[in-house]
Amino acid sequence: MDLINHLEQEIAELKDTLQHKEQELFEIKQKLLP
């Protein structure tokens, strides 16, 4: 059980990071577009 909980926690953190990176990418695109 502990292993599953640990993996779920890691997945949650990765999703957070991914959303943050997608937001950064979106902002960069907005700056680059005319």
C-alpha distance matrix in Angstrom:
0.0 3.8 5.4 5.2 6.3 8.6 10.0 10.7 12.4 14.4 15.4 16.7 18.6 20.1 21.2 22.9 24.6 25.7 27.2 29.0 30.4 31.6 33.4 35.0 36.1 37.5 39.5 40.9 42.0 43.7 45.7 46.7 47.9 51.5
3.8 0.0 3.8 5.5 5.1 6.1 8.6 9.9 10.5 12.3 14.2 15.3 16.6 18.4 20.0 21.2 22.7 24.3 25.9 27.3 28.7 30.2 31.9 33.3 34.6 36.2 37.9 39.2 40.6 42.4 44.0 45.1 46.6 50.2
5.4 3.8 0.0 3.8 5.5 5.0 6.2 8.6 9.9 10.6 12.3 14.2 15.4 16.4 18.3 20.1 21.1 22.3 24.4 25.9 26.9 28.4 30.4 31.6 32.6 34.4 36.4 37.3 38.6 40.6 42.3 43.1 44.6 48.3
5.2 5.5 3.8 0.0 3.8 5.4 5.1 6.1 8.6 9.9 10.5 12.3 14.3 15.2 16.4 18.4 20.0 20.8 22.5 24.4 25.6 26.6 28.7 30.3 31.2 32.7 34.8 36.0 37.0 38.9 40.8 41.7 42.9 46.6
6.3 5.1 5.5 3.8 0.0 3.8 5.5 5.1 6.2 8.7 9.9 10.6 12.5 14.3 15.4 16.7 18.6 19.9 21.2 22.9 24.5 25.7 27.3 29.0 30.3 31.6 33.5 34.9 36.2 37.8 39.6 40.8 42.1 45.7
8.6 6.1 5.0 5.4 3.8 0.0 3.8 5.5 5.1 6.3 8.7 9.9 10.8 12.4 14.4 15.5 16.7 18.4 20.2 21.4 22.7 24.4 26.1 27.3 28.6 30.4 32.0 33.2 34.7 36.5 38.1 39.1 40.7 44.4
10.0 8.6 6.2 5.1 5.5 3.8 0.0 3.8 5.3 5.0 6.1 8.6 9.8 10.4 12.2 14.2 15.2 16.2 18.3 19.9 20.9 22.2 24.3 25.6 26.5 28.3 30.3 31.3 32.5 34.5 36.2 37.0 38.5 42.2
10.7 9.9 8.6 6.1 5.1 5.5 3.8 0.0 3.8 5.4 5.1 6.2 8.7 9.8 10.5 12.4 14.3 15.2 16.5 18.5 19.9 20.9 22.7 24.5 25.5 26.8 28.9 30.3 31.3 33.0 35.0 36.1 37.2 40.9
12.4 10.5 9.9 8.6 6.2 5.1 5.3 3.8 0.0 3.8 5.4 5.1 6.3 8.7 10.0 10.7 12.5 14.3 15.5 16.8 18.6 20.1 21.4 22.9 24.5 25.9 27.5 29.0 30.4 32.0 33.7 35.0 36.4 40.0
14.4 12.3 10.6 9.9 8.7 6.3 5.0 5.4 3.8 0.0 3.8 5.4 5.1 6.2 8.6 9.9 10.6 12.2 14.3 15.4 16.5 18.2 20.0 21.1 22.4 24.2 25.9 26.9 28.4 30.3 31.8 32.9 34.5 38.1
15.4 14.2 12.3 10.5 9.9 8.7 6.1 5.1 5.4 3.8 0.0 3.8 5.4 5.0 6.1 8.6 9.8 10.3 12.2 14.2 15.2 16.2 18.3 19.9 20.7 22.3 24.4 25.5 26.6 28.5 30.4 31.2 32.5 36.2
16.7 15.3 14.2 12.3 10.6 9.9 8.6 6.2 5.1 5.4 3.8 0.0 3.8 5.5 5.2 6.3 8.7 9.9 10.7 12.5 14.4 15.3 16.7 18.6 20.0 21.1 22.9 24.6 25.8 27.2 29.2 30.5 31.7 35.2
18.6 16.6 15.4 14.3 12.5 10.8 9.8 8.7 6.3 5.1 5.4 3.8 0.0 3.8 5.4 5.0 6.2 8.6 10.0 10.7 12.4 14.2 15.5 16.7 18.4 20.0 21.4 22.8 24.4 26.0 27.5 28.8 30.4 34.0
20.1 18.4 16.4 15.2 14.3 12.4 10.4 9.8 8.7 6.2 5.0 5.5 3.8 0.0 3.8 5.4 5.0 6.0 8.6 9.8 10.4 12.1 14.2 15.2 16.2 18.2 20.0 20.9 22.3 24.3 25.8 26.8 28.3 32.0
21.2 20.0 18.3 16.4 15.4 14.4 12.2 10.5 10.0 8.6 6.1 5.2 5.4 3.8 0.0 3.8 5.4 5.0 6.1 8.6 9.8 10.4 12.3 14.2 15.1 16.3 18.4 19.9 20.8 22.5 24.5 25.6 26.7 30.4
22.9 21.2 20.1 18.4 16.7 15.5 14.2 12.4 10.7 9.9 8.6 6.3 5.0 5.4 3.8 0.0 3.8 5.4 5.2 6.3 8.7 10.0 10.7 12.5 14.3 15.4 16.8 18.6 20.1 21.4 23.1 24.7 26.0 29.5
24.6 22.7 21.1 20.0 18.6 16.7 15.2 14.3 12.5 10.6 9.8 8.7 6.2 5.0 5.4 3.8 0.0 3.8 5.5 5.1 6.2 8.6 9.9 10.6 12.3 14.2 15.5 16.6 18.4 20.1 21.4 22.7 24.4 28.0
25.7 24.3 22.3 20.8 19.9 18.4 16.2 15.2 14.3 12.2 10.3 9.9 8.6 6.0 5.0 5.4 3.8 0.0 3.8 5.4 5.1 6.1 8.6 9.8 10.4 12.2 14.3 15.2 16.3 18.3 20.1 20.9 22.3 26.0
27.2 25.9 24.4 22.5 21.2 20.2 18.3 16.5 15.5 14.3 12.2 10.7 10.0 8.6 6.1 5.2 5.5 3.8 0.0 3.8 5.5 5.1 6.2 8.7 9.8 10.5 12.4 14.3 15.3 16.6 18.7 20.0 21.1 24.6
29.0 27.3 25.9 24.4 22.9 21.4 19.9 18.5 16.8 15.4 14.2 12.5 10.7 9.8 8.6 6.3 5.1 5.4 3.8 0.0 3.8 5.5 5.1 6.3 8.7 9.9 10.8 12.5 14.4 15.5 16.9 18.7 20.2 23.6
30.4 28.7 26.9 25.6 24.5 22.7 20.9 19.9 18.6 16.5 15.2 14.4 12.4 10.4 9.8 8.7 6.2 5.1 5.5 3.8 0.0 3.8 5.3 5.0 6.1 8.5 9.8 10.5 12.2 14.2 15.4 16.5 18.3 21.9
31.6 30.2 28.4 26.6 25.7 24.4 22.2 20.9 20.1 18.2 16.2 15.3 14.2 12.1 10.4 10.0 8.6 6.1 5.1 5.5 3.8 0.0 3.8 5.4 5.0 6.1 8.7 9.8 10.5 12.3 14.4 15.3 16.4 20.0
33.4 31.9 30.4 28.7 27.3 26.1 24.3 22.7 21.4 20.0 18.3 16.7 15.5 14.2 12.3 10.7 9.9 8.6 6.2 5.1 5.3 3.8 0.0 3.8 5.4 5.1 6.3 8.7 9.9 10.6 12.6 14.4 15.5 18.8
35.0 33.3 31.6 30.3 29.0 27.3 25.6 24.5 22.9 21.1 19.9 18.6 16.7 15.2 14.2 12.5 10.6 9.8 8.7 6.3 5.0 5.4 3.8 0.0 3.8 5.4 5.2 6.2 8.7 9.9 10.8 12.5 14.4 17.7
36.1 34.6 32.6 31.2 30.3 28.6 26.5 25.5 24.5 22.4 20.7 20.0 18.4 16.2 15.1 14.3 12.3 10.4 9.8 8.7 6.1 5.0 5.4 3.8 0.0 3.8 5.4 5.1 6.2 8.6 10.0 10.6 12.2 15.9
37.5 36.2 34.4 32.7 31.6 30.4 28.3 26.8 25.9 24.2 22.3 21.1 20.0 18.2 16.3 15.4 14.2 12.2 10.5 9.9 8.5 6.1 5.1 5.4 3.8 0.0 3.8 5.5 5.1 6.3 8.8 10.0 10.6 14.1
39.5 37.9 36.4 34.8 33.5 32.0 30.3 28.9 27.5 25.9 24.4 22.9 21.4 20.0 18.4 16.8 15.5 14.3 12.4 10.8 9.8 8.7 6.3 5.2 5.4 3.8 0.0 3.8 5.4 5.0 6.4 8.8 10.1 13.1
40.9 39.2 37.3 36.0 34.9 33.2 31.3 30.3 29.0 26.9 25.5 24.6 22.8 20.9 19.9 18.6 16.6 15.2 14.3 12.5 10.5 9.8 8.7 6.2 5.1 5.5 3.8 0.0 3.8 5.4 5.2 6.3 8.7 11.9
42.0 40.6 38.6 37.0 36.2 34.7 32.5 31.3 30.4 28.4 26.6 25.8 24.4 22.3 20.8 20.1 18.4 16.3 15.3 14.4 12.2 10.5 9.9 8.7 6.2 5.1 5.4 3.8 0.0 3.8 5.4 5.1 6.1 9.8
43.7 42.4 40.6 38.9 37.8 36.5 34.5 33.0 32.0 30.3 28.5 27.2 26.0 24.3 22.5 21.4 20.1 18.3 16.6 15.5 14.2 12.3 10.6 9.9 8.6 6.3 5.0 5.4 3.8 0.0 3.8 5.5 5.4 8.2
45.7 44.0 42.3 40.8 39.6 38.1 36.2 35.0 33.7 31.8 30.4 29.2 27.5 25.8 24.5 23.1 21.4 20.1 18.7 16.9 15.4 14.4 12.6 10.8 10.0 8.8 6.4 5.2 5.4 3.8 0.0 3.8 5.6 7.7
46.7 45.1 43.1 41.7 40.8 39.1 37.0 36.1 35.0 32.9 31.2 30.5 28.8 26.8 25.6 24.7 22.7 20.9 20.0 18.7 16.5 15.3 14.4 12.5 10.6 10.0 8.8 6.3 5.1 5.5 3.8 0.0 3.8 6.4
47.9 46.6 44.6 42.9 42.1 40.7 38.5 37.2 36.4 34.5 32.5 31.7 30.4 28.3 26.7 26.0 24.4 22.3 21.1 20.2 18.3 16.4 15.5 14.4 12.2 10.6 10.1 8.7 6.1 5.4 5.6 3.8 0.0 3.8
51.5 50.2 48.3 46.6 45.7 44.4 42.2 40.9 40.0 38.1 36.2 35.2 34.0 32.0 30.4 29.5 28.0 26.0 24.6 23.6 21.9 20.0 18.8 17.7 15.9 14.1 13.1 11.9 9.8 8.2 7.7 6.4 3.8 0.0
